[in-house]
Amino acid sequence: MATNPSKCEPFVFPLGPGISFIDLRFSAPPIATGVYTDSSGVVLIDPGPSSCFETLRQELESLNIGLRDVRTVLLTHIHLDHAGATGTLVQQNPALQIYVHERGAPHVIDPTKLVESATRLWGPMMGKLWGAVLPVPAANVNILSGGERISIGGRQLEVAYTPGHASHHVSYLDRASGVAWVGDSAGIRIGRTRFVRPPTPPPDIDLEAWTGSIARIRAWTPETLFITHFGPFKPVTEHLDEFEKTLHTMAEIARRSLENRDSDDQRFEQFRQEFERYIRSQVSEQDAVAYGRVEDILFSWQGLARYWRKRM
């Protein structure tokens, strides 16, 4: 991953008055931060990593928004590509209120274990990829469990608990505009392909929980899905159908790899070859290369392998 200008071109259509998003220009995968503007203040959804903080600041300024204008940050989950800049934002704006699931809240307040876990995955690339991960005072943190209705930015949002990708994942529905902000719960989709890649890094992948989360999002009947990687998509049913199909196909490829009696290196290689063939059966070679960059395929296998081994 690198902080290079994104070349992603999502479907572009109006999200509604006062609703927009920022491309943080982080590639592999690109990251979008949702923005609500209202006379009562600005709301950000998934502000991204601190490595993109200056891009976030500059893009907000291009919208005539200063950091002190931001009143609220909504986190879908606490992975660093979604939430790493949260503490930096609070440092710049101590009045900022943060909404996060109850399982993620302790790691926003004290990110030590979160950083240690991420460092095991990313090693010496941590600083370059994600930047500083600063703690958020407990007084700034508003805890969610799912099922709430919250009033922010002059709007009413519904909250659903949507685990599967992460045990601390929530999604938000703005019923007035029909936009559901679903983080990573509906996958990664780049450019104008129909293909949706599931992000399956360790340690929280849970296929049963994820299937339930997809059903929860469907039951909302939103008009538009907004996914952090990358942007707004519709029709919603088509997107969720494609995502659910690929999630279970990918999981089955991982399960078959574990039947290999050889080493994990060989199991992973079997998974890699078969999943890459699957991607190429769905999209052009150029798009297959792009999708190959959005998540380290080793992490994809490790997350699914961990899920299956817990059930064997």
Secondary structure, 3 states (H helix, E strand, C coil): CECCCCCCCCCCCCCCCCEEEEECCCECCCCEEEEEEECCEEEEECCCCHHHHHHHHHHHHHCCCCHHHEEEEECCCCCHHHHCCHHHHHHHCCCCEEEEECCCHHHHHCCHHHHHHHHHHHHHHHHHHHCCCCCCCHHHEEEECCCCEEEECCEEEEEEECCCCCCCCEEEEECCCCEEEEECCCCECCCCCCCCECCCCCCCCCHHHHHHHHHHHHHHCCCEEEECCCEEECCHHHHHHHHHHHHHHHHHHHHHHCCCCCCHHHHHHHHHHHHHHHHHHHCCHHHHHHHHHCCCHHHHHHHHHHHHHCCC
